[in-house]
Amino acid sequence: MSEATSQPVGAKSAEPRAAEGPDFNKGGGILPAIAQDAETGEVLMLAFMNAESYAETLATGRAVYFSRSRNRLWRKGEESGHVQLVREIRLDCDNDAILLKVEQIGGAACHTGHRSCFYRRVTDGGLEVVETPVFDPEHVYGKKGG
């Protein structure tokens, strides 16, 4: 899909041939996937995808990841409602890293309530929080946030 269109990647898109898609064999079945705001270029989060989550992402136009801690598919926003509509997918030169350009619904990508999971900066004095949360994780998830 081109950056010019505002339609999400979805069932109307032709699936890439195997040679054109991610090489999940290189990552032992999972590959890193970066979610980037399609409008601003801001990096929102880093997650992982397997072949099944990648295929579902292509089919639905919504970001689906593979949760290593839960050992299952993680449909972004399934608990919070903060889904990611995929506007474009790019692969790196080795086909072993995935970039999703997304429209972040709900304002936050991070389970801590921050817009980006990269809300802390490393300084000489330690980690410095550089973003304000856009939601209270206890309100959305109970005691899981933070």
Secondary structure, 3 states (H helix, E strand, C coil): CCCCCCCCCCCCCCCCCHHHCCCCCCCCCCEEEEEEECCCCCEEEEEEECHHHHHHHHHHCECEEEECCCCEEEECCCCCCCCEEEEEEEECCCCCCEEEEEEECCCCCCCCCCCCCCCEEEECCEEEECCCCCCCHHHHHCCCCC
